[in-house]
Amino acid sequence: MEISVDPIINEPALVVSGDFTSLVLADIHLGIEWDLYKSGFSIPSQIDQRLERIMRLIDQTSPDHIILLGDIKHNVPQVSWQERDEIPYFISTLAEQATVDVFPGNHDGGIEFLLPKGCDVKLHSPRGAIIDGVGYFHGHTWPAVEILSAEKIIVAHNHPTVRFTDAMGYSVVEQVWLKTHFKKEVFVEHFKSSAFDKENGNWADPDVLVVPAFNELCGGVAFNESVRDDLLGPIFSSGAVELDNSEIYLLDGTFLGILKNIRKLEETKPRTGKRRARKKRSGEVGK
């Protein structure tokens, strides 16, 4: 079976085509407005705009499955009144269009109680699953070992961006896609197994795609200014992801180059200054 993975131009979303078509979205962070309100920022709920945007993508791609790749909700550890109100409505609206596959992220504690009853919705393990030949997991945990047998893996969690800074010090941040590979030896060490090979069917040297956040309010990680310890999730902090040779693409499809070269350019090199210590996100499973 031939599988194609195609980011949608100018959208942090992608289409996977195999035996059927899947629309993939990650890091929607419904309920972030309530969190911002508690911090002094008054932003009305954006759920109608988000649903309208997703419905346009559904009309464009006609998916059989809609894959929500983690962090559907925002607040941790509690569930806000906004999430109790909006998430069942959001999921049921999508389920009227296609089968909805939910992969919990570190912000999704208690989401099983928010999924609407009687709808075409499947809740997967936080460690991921293979759907139509493609492996999916959010990225706040190690993946299940069987995920590594897929030839293509899609992961989220880091909200990847690149920061561009001019000579005057003004900067702009753009969302990006990362196309990369895993380092087999790190997984062998983690799973305490030397049996990762194609003969045993559990290592396919998969193409790995790191997807940007669908919610523009939740920020991101500037990969060109980050070292390994700044990145989120055990596969990144352990060095299991080949970062230096990652291919970086803007949402409009522009290929910026590989990460190690982007870090050398004047506009995108790491800035000097004191680095803040990374705080582990709630729900992250350790290194």
N, C-alpha and C positions, 0 to 999 in steps of 0.2 A: 504494500500500500504506500503510495506516495503522499507525503504530508507537506503542506506548505504553511508557513507561519508568516503572516503579512501585517506589519503595523499599518494602521489607518493614518493616512497623511494628515498632519496637523491635529491629531487627536492622541491622547495617551491611552489608546485602546488598540487591540489587534484582532485579527481574524485567523483562526486555525481551520484549515480545510483538509479533511481526510475522507473517511467514509461518510462523515457529516460535517456541518459547518458550526463552529463555535465562536462566539464573541467573548473576548476576555477583557475584564476590567479589574483593576486592583486599587486598594487604598482609597475607598470612597469616603470613609470617615463621616458617615451620617451622625449628626449630633455635635459636630465641632463648634457650631454656632453657640451652643449653650456653654461650652467650655470657654470660648472667647468672651462671652457675656460676663462670666464670673471673673474674668481678668480685666474687665472694663471696656471691652469692645462690643458695641451694639451692632450686630449684623443679623438681619432677618433670616429665617430659615431658607435655605437654597434648594430644598428637595424638589420643588416643582421645576426649577431650572435644570437640575441634574437629571430628572426623569425625562424632561423634554429633549435634552441633549442625547441621552441614551436611546430614546425612542427614534431619533433621527438615525442613529447608528444601526438600530435594528431594521429600520426601513431600508437602509443602504445595503445591509449585509444578509438579511433574511436568515438568521441563525437558527439551528435546531437546538443548540444549547447556549446558555449564557453562563459563563464561568466567572464567579466573583472570587478573586484570588486574595482574600483576606482583608482584614480591617474594614469590614462593612460598617461597623459602628466605631465610635471614637472614644468615649469616656471609659476609663478604667480606674479602679476595679468595679465601680458601680455602673448601673444602667440609668441614664437620665430619663426624665419624663419625655423629653423630645424623642429619644430613641424608642421608648415604649410606644409612642404614637406613630412615628414615621417608618420604622423598619418593617413592621408587618405590611403596611400599605405599599412600601417600596418593593418588597420581595413579591407580594401577590400581583402587583402590576406587571412586573417582569415575567412572572410565571404564566401570565395570560398569553405571552408571546412565544415562549420556548421553555424547555426544561432548564431549571436554575440549579447549578452546582455551586455549593458554598464551601470554600476552604477557609477554616477559621484562622485568623491572625492573632497577634498578641493583644489587640484591642477588642477581641470578640468574645470575651468571657460572658457566659450567659446567653449567647445568641441563640442557642437551641430553644430557649423559652420565648424568643421573639419571632420565630419562623411561623408563618401562617399555616393553619391546618387545612388539609384537603387540597393543597396546591402541589404542582409538579416540581418539588424542591428536594434536593438530596444534600445532606450534610456529610462532608467527608472528614477524614482524620486530619488533625493539624499537621501531621507528618506527610500528608500528600497522597496522591493517587495518580494512576495513569488513566487518561480518557482518550480514546481514539488514537492510541499510540504515542501520546504526548504526556510527559510527566509534569505535574503541577504541585507546588507547595508554596506557602506564603514566604517563608524564609526566616522566621523567628526560632525555628527548631532545626535540628538535623532532619533531612528527609528520611523516609522509610527506605530501606536498602533496595527494595524492588524498583523504586523510582529510577535508580541509576541504570536500569536496563533499557530505558527509553532513549531513542536517538535524539530527541529534542526535549528540553526541560525549560519551563517558564517559572520564574520566581519574582517576588516583589519585595516589599518591606523597607528598602532603603530610600525610596523616592529619589532616584538618581537625577542629578543635575550637573551642569558645568557652569562655573562662574567666569565671566569675562570682565576684566578690569582694565580701564584705559590709563594713560600716563598721568592723569589728574587724580586718580584714585577712585573714580566713579565706576560702579560695577553693575552688571545685570546678570541675572541667573536664568538659565534656560533648561527646561526639562530635556532629558536625553534617554535614549535606549542604549543598553550595553549588551553587546554580543560577545560571548566569551566561551571558555571551557572550564571544567573542573580539573583539579589535580588529583589523579587517582591515588597517589601514595598517601595523601591526607585521609581519604576515606578508608583506605586499607588500615591505617593506624587507628582511626576512630572506631571502626567496626571490628577491629582485631581479627581481620580475615585477609588471607592472601588469595582468596578465590574470586577476585574481581577480574574476570576475563570474558571474552566473547564466547568461548567454548562453554562456559557455565551459564551463559545467558544473563549475567547480572552486571555487566559493564559494557556500555556501548560508546564510551568516550563522547558523551552527548554534547550537542550544541546547546549552549545555555543563553537564554535571553532574560535580562533584568528589566522589568517594566517600570515606567514612571507612574506616579500617583495620579489617579483620576481627579481627586479633589485638589484644586489649586490653592486652597487656604492652608494646607497642612505642611508647607515647606518641603525641604529636601536636603539631601547630602551632596555637596559639591565634590564630586569624585576627583577632580583635578587638584583640589586643595587638601585632600584627605589622605592620611596614612591608614594602615590596616586597622589600627586600634580605634579609629574614628568610625569605622563602618559597623553596621548593625547586623546581628545574627551570627550564629556559630560558624556557618560556612565561610563567612567573610573574615571574622576575627581569628579563625584558625588557619587562614591561608589556603583554604580549599578551593578558592576561586582564582583563576589566572587573571590578575588585574592589569599588569603592565601591558599586556598585548590585547586587552579588550578593545573591540571596535566600538566607537562612540558615534551615535547618530542623533541629530536633532529631530524634533517631531515632524518637520517638513521633509524629512528624508535626507538632508545634507549629511554626508559622511565627514566628520571632523578629523578623523585619523585614529590612531591607536593611542591609548591613554598615556603611555610613557613619553610619547612625542608631544602630545598636547601639554603636558606638564612643563615642557621646555620652552614654550612660546611665551613671549613677553606678556601677552594679554591673558594667558590662562595658566601661567606658572603659579605655584603655591606662593601666597603672600607671607612675608616675614612678620613676626610678632608672636606674642605668647599664645600658645594653643590651650584652649579649654579642655579639661578632661572630659572624656565621653561618659555620659550617664547611660546605663543600660535601660532600655525601654521596659516598661512593665510587661511581664509575661514572656520575656525572652528566656530561652533555655540556654544555659551556659556553654562555654567553649568546648 
